[in-house]
C-alpha cells in the first residue's frame, strides 16, 4: 500500500513538473511573438514615414 502511495505521489510530482515546463515554453513563445509583432509595427511605421517624405514619383518607384 505504501509503495502504491509513493508511486502515485511520484507521478503527481512528475506531472506538475511537465505542466510547469509547458507553461514556461508557452510564455517564452508568446514573448517571442509579441517581440516580432512590435518589430513589425516599428518597421511599418518607419516605412510609412519614409514614403510620406518622398515625392509621388519616388513613392511609385518604391
C-alpha positions, 0 to 999 in steps of 0.5 A: 500500500505504501509503495502504491502511495509513493508511486502515485505521489511520484507521478503527481510530482512528475506531472506538475513538473511537465505542466510547469515546463509547458507553461514556461515554453508557452510564455517564452513563445508568446514573448517571442511573438509579441517581440516580432509583432512590435518589430513589425509595427516599428518597421511599418511605421518607419516605412510609412514615414519614409514614403510620406517624405518622398515625392509621388514619383519616388513613392511609385518607384518604391 
